[in-house]
């Protein structure tokens, strides 16, 4: 009996010792991971600071950047090795920890105490032990889930040769986002073609077949064209040569921790309705699933995340608003829910380099599909959004709402435009509104300069060009207003609905209808049709215009249109 009792005591002490060692080991792993993570963040901060401070310097400046870059990569590698090996060790220790707890609770030992000692209640000791064990178990598994593997799509870009950051002139001559610079839909530079025919090949520089559908528009940066496509199973990013259409790369987007589930949509094209954006160095893409990713120009994924981590976007057609780059921020208008009272909508600013949230501002609107614009007004950068029923302006720095106007309604898709200190917003069955961009608070009445009610668009965004407002509606009509007074100047029936937003270039306005016919007008106060040109394939996206060429996405192809002597 005595031997059995001593054996039980020995087993109990061994289990308690193992329990304590497991707890210490798990704690050490957590502390080590935190220390390595801080080291990586510190070295990344030093590297980014050096890239800014030493930009453009030769010799020692570049050597210092290379040295810091090497240290940063070594720190990343140490962290990745640690978390991979540590995750396995942590899992084994958790199992040991848990088994020891089970053993201690399963044993019913005789009570041993010295004379005069008060008994320790097993009813109190066991729940306490179980609580400590359970807490450690949860913490350990949380560590494994968050640090146990390095996401497959995480990529550390190679050190690029030192070069100046893209400037205002670069953005002026490229087409870096939905509807180009500031979302205005206005091209600069060379004369643009006014006649072409895809059936005969006249004016068609090149044409590329697309493997998946989409309604997103192309963007162009220097010699590269970027475009997205998707179906319910896959989300793709394409890169083509702007010169000859040669495929540069194609990347499938897989979000770490995400799901392959796709929303139920009315048209397969809207799985990829959001147009990419670029800051001239990185590419940003979004999809109907709420998947968001940042890539470099070689197609490597730098970071990826879900806008709605635990569920699909609560949106009738999936997420469609395009990302917008504003300085170091990536702006996302993420409107959800059937009612504003659902409280699901917000405007989001992410750090474009990491995807981390900088600020997040709630919005009292239901789901929408409009893309925000940015503009410099009175020396301050503002972000303007439209949805049912509000036109709203926010401070780009901290996300504060500056003003709002209750003037819109319905299923809102058209984006606003900014010109000469005014914001223009339109929605079908409501109005075209002209607002003073410098208001504060509720400017529904005080900020409204004029309103109009003819030719209102359902999907296509307004164009403000040459002091005029152009609308292309779902009934197949193009309407022109004076931007200053709101006077209706002319309208033209074209016979086929418009989804593509009008664009302005070379004193002309281009409007692509749903059948692929481009209706071209002089941008003047009197109606002066220039003519029509045919692609003869369905067009839902908006064209991109750069360096005398027009890039148009159709149902199945990407077209590059140029002049007869453009090669």
GIGIJO-V649065 format. One record per pair of residues at least 24 apart in sequence whose ideal C-beta (glycine too) atoms are under 10 Angstrom apart, sorted by the first residue. I is the first residue (numbers start at 0). J is the second residue. Records with the same first field share a line. If there is no record, write none. Layout:
I = J / J
//
This chain:
0 = 109
3 = 109
4 = 108 / 109 / 111
7 = 106 / 107 / 108 / 109 / 111
8 = 108 / 109 / 111
10 = 102 / 103 / 106 / 108
11 = 102 / 103 / 106 / 108
13 = 99 / 102
14 = 95 / 98 / 99 / 100 / 101 / 102 / 103 / 106
15 = 99 / 102 / 103 / 128
16 = 99
17 = 92 / 95 / 96 / 98 / 99 / 102
18 = 95 / 96 / 97 / 98 / 99 / 100 / 102 / 103 / 128 / 131 / 132 / 135
19 = 96 / 99
20 = 92 / 95 / 96 / 99
21 = 89 / 91 / 92 / 93 / 94 / 95 / 96 / 97 / 98 / 99 / 100 / 132 / 135 / 139
22 = 92 / 96 / 99 / 131 / 132 / 135 / 139
23 = 92
24 = 85 / 88 / 89 / 91 / 92 / 93 / 95 / 96 / 139
25 = 85 / 88 / 89 / 92 / 93 / 95 / 96 / 135 / 136 / 138 / 139 / 142
26 = 135 / 138 / 139
27 = 85 / 88 / 89 / 92
28 = 81 / 82 / 84 / 85 / 86 / 88 / 89 / 92 / 139 / 142 / 143 / 146
29 = 85 / 89 / 138 / 139 / 141 / 142 / 146
31 = 78 / 81 / 82 / 85
32 = 78 / 81 / 82 / 85 / 86 / 89 / 142 / 145 / 146
33 = 142 / 146
34 = 78 / 81
35 = 74 / 75 / 77 / 78 / 79 / 80 / 81 / 82 / 85 / 146
36 = 74 / 78 / 81 / 82 / 146
37 = 74 / 78
38 = 70 / 71 / 73 / 74 / 75 / 77 / 78
39 = 71 / 72 / 73 / 74 / 75 / 76 / 77 / 78 / 79
40 = 71 / 74
41 = 70 / 71 / 74
42 = 67 / 68 / 69 / 70 / 71 / 72 / 73 / 74 / 75
43 = 67 / 68 / 70 / 71 / 74 / 75 / 155 / 352 / 353
44 = 71
45 = 70 / 71
46 = 70 / 71 / 72 / 158
47 = 71 / 352
50 = 158 / 159 / 161 / 164
51 = 164
53 = 161
54 = 161 / 162 / 163 / 164
55 = 161 / 162 / 163
56 = 161
57 = 161
60 = 161
61 = 158 / 160 / 161
64 = 158 / 161
65 = 158 / 161
67 = 158
68 = 155 / 157 / 158
69 = 158
71 = 155 / 158
72 = 155 / 157 / 158
75 = 149 / 153 / 155
76 = 155
78 = 146 / 149
79 = 146 / 148 / 149 / 153 / 155
80 = 149
81 = 146
82 = 142 / 143 / 145 / 146 / 147 / 148 / 149
83 = 146 / 147 / 148 / 149
85 = 142 / 143 / 146 / 147
86 = 139 / 142 / 143 / 144 / 145 / 146 / 147 / 148
87 = 143 / 147
89 = 138 / 139 / 140 / 142 / 143 / 146 / 147
90 = 139 / 140 / 142 / 143 / 147
92 = 135 / 139
93 = 135 / 136 / 137 / 138 / 139 / 140 / 142 / 143
94 = 136 / 139
96 = 131 / 132 / 135 / 136 / 139
97 = 132 / 133 / 135 / 136 / 139
99 = 128 / 132
100 = 125 / 128 / 129 / 131 / 132 / 133 / 135 / 136
101 = 129 / 132
103 = 128 / 129 / 132
104 = 128 / 129 / 132
144 = 256
145 = 256
148 = 255
149 = 255
150 = 253 / 254 / 255 / 256 / 300 / 302 / 303 / 304
151 = 253 / 255 / 300 / 303
152 = 250 / 251 / 252 / 253 / 254 / 255 / 257 / 292 / 294 / 299 / 300 / 301 / 302 / 303 / 304
153 = 255 / 300 / 301 / 302 / 303
154 = 293 / 294 / 295 / 297 / 298 / 299 / 300 / 301 / 302 / 303
155 = 299 / 301
156 = 280 / 281 / 294 / 295 / 296 / 297 / 299 / 301
157 = 295 / 297 / 299
159 = 280 / 295 / 296
162 = 280
164 = 278 / 279 / 280
165 = 220 / 221 / 277 / 278 / 279 / 280
166 = 279
169 = 220 / 221 / 278 / 279
170 = 220 / 277 / 278 / 279 / 324
172 = 219 / 220 / 221 / 545 / 546
173 = 218 / 219 / 220 / 221 / 223 / 277 / 279 / 543 / 545 / 546
174 = 216 / 217 / 218 / 219 / 220 / 224 / 225 / 274 / 277 / 502 / 542 / 543 / 544 / 545 / 546 / 550
175 = 218 / 219 / 220 / 225 / 275 / 276 / 277 / 278 / 279 / 282 / 323 / 324 / 543 / 545
176 = 216 / 218 / 274 / 275 / 276 / 277 / 278 / 283 / 321 / 322 / 323 / 324 / 370 / 372 / 373 / 543
177 = 215 / 216 / 218 / 273 / 274 / 275 / 276 / 320 / 321 / 322 / 323 / 370 / 371 / 372 / 414 / 460 / 500 / 540 / 541 / 543
178 = 216 / 218 / 274 / 321 / 370 / 372 / 414 / 416 / 460 / 462 / 500 / 501 / 502 / 541 / 542 / 543
179 = 216 / 218 / 219 / 502 / 503 / 504 / 541 / 542 / 543 / 544 / 545
181 = 323 / 372 / 373 / 374 / 375 / 416 / 417 / 418
182 = 321 / 323 / 370 / 371 / 372 / 373 / 374 / 383 / 414 / 415 / 416 / 417 / 460 / 500
183 = 372 / 374 / 416 / 417 / 418 / 460 / 462 / 463 / 464 / 502 / 503
184 = 414 / 416 / 459 / 460 / 461 / 462 / 463 / 464 / 469 / 500 / 501 / 502 / 503 / 504 / 508 / 509 / 541 / 542 / 543 / 544
185 = 416 / 418 / 462 / 463 / 464 / 465 / 502 / 503 / 504 / 522 / 544
186 = 502 / 503 / 504 / 505 / 509 / 542 / 543 / 544 / 545 / 546 / 547 / 548 / 549
187 = 504 / 505 / 544 / 545 / 546
188 = 504 / 505 / 544 / 545 / 546 / 547 / 548
189 = 504 / 505 / 544 / 545 / 546 / 547 / 548 / 561 / 562 / 565
190 = 504 / 505 / 506 / 507 / 547 / 562
191 = 502 / 503 / 504 / 505 / 506 / 507 / 509 / 519 / 542 / 544 / 545 / 546 / 547 / 548 / 549 / 560 / 561 / 562
192 = 504 / 505 / 509 / 517 / 519 / 532 / 547 / 548 / 549 / 560 / 561 / 562 / 563 / 565
193 = 505 / 507 / 509 / 517 / 519 / 529 / 530 / 531 / 532 / 562
194 = 517 / 519 / 529 / 530 / 531 / 532 / 533 / 560 / 562 / 563
195 = 517 / 532 / 533 / 534 / 549 / 551 / 558 / 560 / 561 / 562 / 563
196 = 532 / 533 / 534 / 535
197 = 515 / 532 / 533 / 534 / 535 / 536 / 551 / 553 / 556 / 558 / 560
198 = 533 / 534 / 535
199 = 533
201 = 532 / 533 / 560 / 563
202 = 532 / 533 / 549 / 558 / 559 / 560 / 561 / 562 / 563 / 565
203 = 534 / 558 / 559 / 560 / 561
204 = 241 / 242 / 243 / 244 / 548 / 549 / 550 / 558 / 559 / 560 / 561 / 562 / 565 / 566
205 = 239 / 240 / 241 / 242 / 243 / 244 / 245 / 548 / 556 / 557 / 558 / 559 / 560 / 561
206 = 244 / 534 / 536 / 551 / 553 / 555 / 556 / 557 / 558 / 559 / 560
207 = 237 / 239 / 240 / 243 / 244 / 245 / 246 / 555 / 556 / 557 / 558 / 559
208 = 555 / 556 / 557
209 = 235 / 237 / 271 / 552 / 553 / 554 / 555 / 556 / 557
210 = 235 / 237 / 249 / 555
211 = 235 / 237 / 249 / 267 / 268 / 270 / 271 / 555
212 = 266 / 267 / 268 / 269 / 270 / 271 / 539 / 554 / 555
213 = 237 / 267 / 268 / 269 / 270 / 271 / 272 / 273 / 274 / 286 / 287 / 539 / 540 / 552 / 554
214 = 266 / 267 / 268 / 269 / 270 / 271 / 272 / 273 / 274 / 287 / 316 / 319 / 458 / 498 / 499 / 538 / 539 / 540 / 541 / 552 / 554
215 = 268 / 269 / 270 / 271 / 272 / 273 / 274 / 275 / 284 / 285 / 286 / 319 / 321 / 539 / 540 / 541 / 552
216 = 272 / 273 / 274 / 275 / 321 / 499 / 500 / 539 / 540 / 541 / 542 / 543 / 550 / 551 / 552
217 = 241 / 274 / 275 / 540 / 541 / 542 / 543 / 545 / 550 / 551 / 552 / 557 / 558 / 559
218 = 274 / 275 / 276 / 277 / 282 / 321 / 543 / 545 / 550
219 = 277 / 543 / 544 / 545 / 546 / 548 / 550 / 559
220 = 275 / 277 / 278 / 279 / 280 / 282 / 296 / 545
221 = 279 / 296 / 545 / 546
222 = 247 / 546
223 = 247 / 248 / 277 / 282 / 296
224 = 543 / 545 / 548 / 550 / 552 / 557 / 559
225 = 274 / 275 / 276 / 277 / 282 / 283 / 284 / 294 / 296 / 298 / 543
226 = 271 / 274 / 275 / 284 / 540 / 543 / 550 / 552 / 557
227 = 252 / 270 / 271 / 272 / 273 / 274 / 275 / 282 / 284 / 285 / 286 / 292 / 321 / 552
228 = 268 / 270 / 271 / 286 / 552 / 557
229 = 261 / 267 / 268 / 269 / 270 / 271 / 272 / 273 / 284 / 286 / 287 / 288 / 290 / 317
230 = 261 / 267 / 268 / 270 / 271
231 = 259 / 260 / 261 / 262 / 263 / 264 / 267 / 270 / 287 / 288
232 = 259 / 261 / 270
233 = 259 / 261 / 270 / 271 / 286
234 = 259 / 261 / 270 / 271 / 284 / 285 / 286 / 287 / 288 / 290 / 292
235 = 271 / 284 / 286
236 = 271 / 275 / 282 / 284 / 286 / 292 / 294 / 298 / 300
237 = 275 / 298 / 557
238 = 282 / 294 / 296 / 297 / 298
239 = 550 / 557 / 559
240 = 559
241 = 543 / 545 / 546 / 548 / 550 / 559
242 = 548 / 559 / 566
243 = 559 / 566
244 = 550 / 557 / 558 / 559
247 = 296 / 297 / 298
248 = 294 / 296 / 297 / 298 / 299
249 = 298
250 = 282 / 284 / 292 / 294 / 297 / 298 / 299 / 300
251 = 300
252 = 284 / 285 / 286 / 288 / 290 / 291 / 292 / 294 / 300 / 303
253 = 290 / 292 / 300 / 303
254 = 286 / 288 / 289 / 290 / 291 / 292 / 300 / 302 / 303 / 304 / 305 / 306 / 308
255 = 300 / 302 / 303 / 304 / 305
256 = 303 / 304 / 305 / 308
257 = 288 / 289 / 290 / 303 / 304 / 305 / 308
258 = 288 / 290 / 305 / 308 / 309 / 310 / 311
259 = 288
260 = 288 / 310 / 311
261 = 286 / 287 / 288 / 290 / 311 / 317
262 = 286 / 287 / 288 / 289 / 311 / 312 / 313 / 314 / 315 / 316 / 317 / 318
263 = 311 / 315 / 316 / 317
264 = 314 / 315 / 316 / 317 / 319
265 = 315 / 316 / 317
266 = 316 / 539
268 = 498 / 537 / 539 / 540 / 552 / 554
269 = 314 / 315 / 316 / 317 / 318 / 319 / 368 / 539
270 = 316 / 317 / 319
271 = 317 / 319 / 540
272 = 316 / 317 / 318 / 319 / 320 / 321 / 368 / 412 / 539 / 540
273 = 317 / 318 / 319 / 320 / 321 / 322 / 331 / 368 / 370
274 = 319 / 320 / 321 / 322 / 323 / 370 / 540 / 541 / 543 / 552
275 = 321 / 322
276 = 321 / 322 / 323 / 324 / 325 / 329 / 330 / 351 / 370
277 = 322 / 324
278 = 324 / 325 / 326 / 327 / 329 / 351 / 352
279 = 324
280 = 351 / 352
281 = 324 / 329 / 351 / 352
282 = 322
283 = 321 / 322 / 323 / 324 / 329 / 331 / 349 / 351 / 354
284 = 321 / 322
285 = 318 / 319 / 320 / 321 / 322 / 329 / 331 / 333
286 = 312 / 317 / 318 / 319
287 = 311 / 312 / 314 / 316 / 317 / 318 / 319
288 = 312 / 317 / 318
289 = 313 / 314 / 317 / 318 / 331 / 333 / 335
290 = 318
291 = 318 / 322 / 329 / 331 / 333 / 347 / 349 / 354
292 = 322 / 354
293 = 322 / 329 / 349 / 351 / 352 / 353 / 354
301 = 351 / 352 / 353 / 354
302 = 349 / 350 / 351 / 352 / 353 / 354 / 355
303 = 354
304 = 349 / 353 / 354 / 355 / 356
306 = 331 / 333 / 335 / 345 / 347 / 349
307 = 333 / 335 / 343
310 = 335
311 = 335
312 = 336 / 343 / 366
313 = 337 / 341 / 343 / 344 / 365 / 366
314 = 343 / 344 / 365 / 366 / 367 / 368
315 = 365 / 366 / 368 / 410
316 = 366 / 368 / 410 / 412
317 = 366 / 368
318 = 366 / 368
319 = 366 / 367 / 368 / 369 / 370 / 412
320 = 346 / 366 / 367 / 368 / 369 / 370 / 371 / 384 / 386 / 412 / 414
321 = 368 / 369 / 370 / 371 / 414
322 = 347 / 349 / 351 / 370 / 371
323 = 348 / 370 / 371 / 372 / 373 / 382 / 395 / 414
324 = 351 / 373
325 = 351 / 371 / 372 / 373 / 374 / 380 / 381 / 382 / 395 / 396
326 = 351 / 373 / 380 / 395 / 396
327 = 351 / 352 / 357
328 = 357 / 358 / 373 / 380 / 382 / 395 / 396 / 398
329 = 354 / 357
330 = 357 / 370 / 371 / 372 / 373 / 382 / 384 / 393 / 395 / 398
331 = 359 / 370 / 371
332 = 362 / 364 / 367 / 368 / 369 / 370 / 371 / 382 / 384 / 385 / 386 / 391 / 414
333 = 359 / 362 / 366 / 367
334 = 362 / 364 / 365 / 366 / 367 / 368 / 369 / 384 / 386 / 387 / 411
335 = 362 / 364 / 365 / 366 / 367
336 = 364 / 365 / 366
337 = 365 / 366
338 = 364 / 365 / 366 / 387
339 = 363 / 364 / 365 / 366 / 386 / 387 / 388 / 389
340 = 365
341 = 365 / 366
344 = 384 / 386
345 = 398
346 = 371 / 382 / 384 / 391 / 393 / 398 / 400
347 = 398
348 = 382 / 393 / 395 / 396 / 397 / 398
357 = 396 / 397 / 398
358 = 393 / 394 / 395 / 396 / 397 / 398 / 399
359 = 398
360 = 391 / 393 / 394 / 397 / 398 / 399 / 400
361 = 398 / 400
362 = 386 / 389 / 391 / 393 / 400 / 403
363 = 388 / 389 / 391 / 400 / 403
364 = 388 / 389 / 391 / 403 / 407 / 411
365 = 410 / 411
366 = 410 / 411
367 = 407 / 409 / 410 / 411 / 412 / 413 / 426
368 = 410 / 411 / 412 / 413 / 414 / 458
369 = 407 / 411 / 412 / 413 / 414 / 415 / 424 / 426 / 458 / 460
370 = 412 / 413 / 414 / 415 / 460
371 = 414 / 415
372 = 414 / 415 / 416 / 417 / 422 / 424 / 460
373 = 417
374 = 415 / 416 / 417 / 418 / 420 / 422 / 436
375 = 417
376 = 401 / 417 / 420 / 421 / 422 / 435 / 436 / 437
377 = 420 / 436 / 437
379 = 437
381 = 417 / 422 / 436 / 437
383 = 414 / 415 / 416 / 417 / 422 / 423 / 424 / 434 / 436
384 = 411 / 414 / 415 / 424
385 = 411 / 412 / 413 / 414 / 415 / 422 / 424 / 425 / 426 / 432 / 460
386 = 410 / 411 / 412 / 426
387 = 411 / 426 / 429
388 = 426 / 429 / 443
389 = 424 / 441 / 443
390 = 415 / 422 / 423 / 424 / 426 / 432 / 434 / 442 / 443 / 446 / 447
391 = 415 / 422
392 = 417 / 422 / 434 / 436 / 437 / 438 / 439 / 442 / 446
400 = 439 / 440
401 = 436 / 437 / 438 / 439 / 440 / 442
402 = 434 / 435 / 436 / 437 / 438 / 439 / 440 / 441 / 442 / 443 / 445 / 446
403 = 438 / 440 / 441 / 442 / 443 / 446
404 = 432 / 434 / 435 / 438 / 441 / 442 / 443 / 444 / 445 / 446 / 447
405 = 441 / 442 / 443 / 444
406 = 430 / 431 / 432 / 434 / 442 / 443 / 444 / 446 / 447 / 450
407 = 432
409 = 457
410 = 457 / 458
411 = 457 / 458
412 = 456 / 457 / 458 / 459 / 460 / 498
413 = 455 / 456 / 457 / 458 / 459 / 460 / 461 / 470 / 500
414 = 459 / 460 / 461 / 500 / 541
415 = 460 / 461 / 463
416 = 460 / 461 / 462 / 463 / 464 / 468 / 482 / 500
417 = 463
418 = 461 / 462 / 463 / 464 / 466 / 468 / 482
419 = 463 / 466 / 482 / 483
421 = 446 / 448 / 449 / 463 / 482 / 483
422 = 446 / 448 / 463
423 = 448 / 449 / 460 / 461 / 462 / 463 / 468 / 470 / 480 / 482 / 485
424 = 460 / 461
425 = 450 / 451 / 452 / 454 / 455 / 456 / 457 / 459 / 460 / 461 / 468 / 470 / 472
426 = 455 / 456 / 457
427 = 454 / 455 / 456 / 457 / 458 / 472 / 473 / 474
428 = 452 / 455 / 457
429 = 455
430 = 455
431 = 455 / 456 / 461 / 468 / 470 / 478 / 480 / 485 / 487
432 = 485
433 = 463 / 468 / 480 / 482 / 483 / 484 / 485
448 = 482 / 483 / 484 / 485
449 = 480 / 481 / 482 / 483 / 484 / 485 / 486
450 = 485
451 = 478 / 480 / 481 / 485 / 486 / 487
452 = 487
453 = 478 / 480 / 487 / 490
454 = 478 / 479 / 480 / 487 / 490 / 491
456 = 497 / 498 / 500 / 501
457 = 496 / 497 / 498
458 = 496 / 497 / 498 / 499 / 500 / 513 / 539 / 541
459 = 496 / 497 / 498 / 499 / 500 / 501 / 510 / 511 / 541
460 = 499 / 500 / 501 / 541
461 = 500 / 501
462 = 500 / 501 / 502 / 503 / 508 / 509 / 510 / 522
463 = 503
464 = 501 / 502 / 503 / 504 / 506 / 507 / 508 / 522
465 = 503 / 506 / 507 / 508 / 521 / 522 / 523 / 524
466 = 522 / 523 / 524
467 = 503 / 508 / 522 / 523 / 524
469 = 500 / 501 / 502 / 503 / 508 / 509 / 510 / 520 / 522
470 = 497 / 500 / 501 / 510
471 = 496 / 497 / 498 / 499 / 500 / 501 / 508 / 509 / 510 / 511 / 512 / 518
472 = 496 / 497
473 = 497 / 498 / 513
475 = 510 / 512 / 513 / 518
477 = 501 / 508 / 510 / 512 / 518 / 520 / 526 / 528
479 = 508 / 520 / 522 / 523 / 524 / 525 / 526
481 = 524
486 = 524
488 = 523 / 524 / 525 / 526
489 = 520 / 523 / 524 / 525 / 526 / 527
490 = 526
491 = 518 / 520 / 526 / 527 / 528
493 = 518 / 528 / 531
494 = 518
497 = 538 / 539
498 = 537 / 538 / 539 / 540 / 541
499 = 538 / 539 / 540 / 541 / 542 / 551 / 552
500 = 540 / 541 / 542
501 = 541 / 542
502 = 541 / 542 / 543 / 544 / 549
503 = 544
504 = 542 / 544 / 545 / 547 / 549
505 = 544 / 547
509 = 541 / 542 / 544 / 549 / 551
510 = 542
511 = 538 / 539 / 540 / 541 / 542 / 549 / 551 / 553
512 = 537 / 538
513 = 537 / 538 / 539
514 = 538
515 = 551 / 553 / 554 / 558
517 = 542 / 549 / 551 / 560
532 = 560
534 = 558 / 560
//
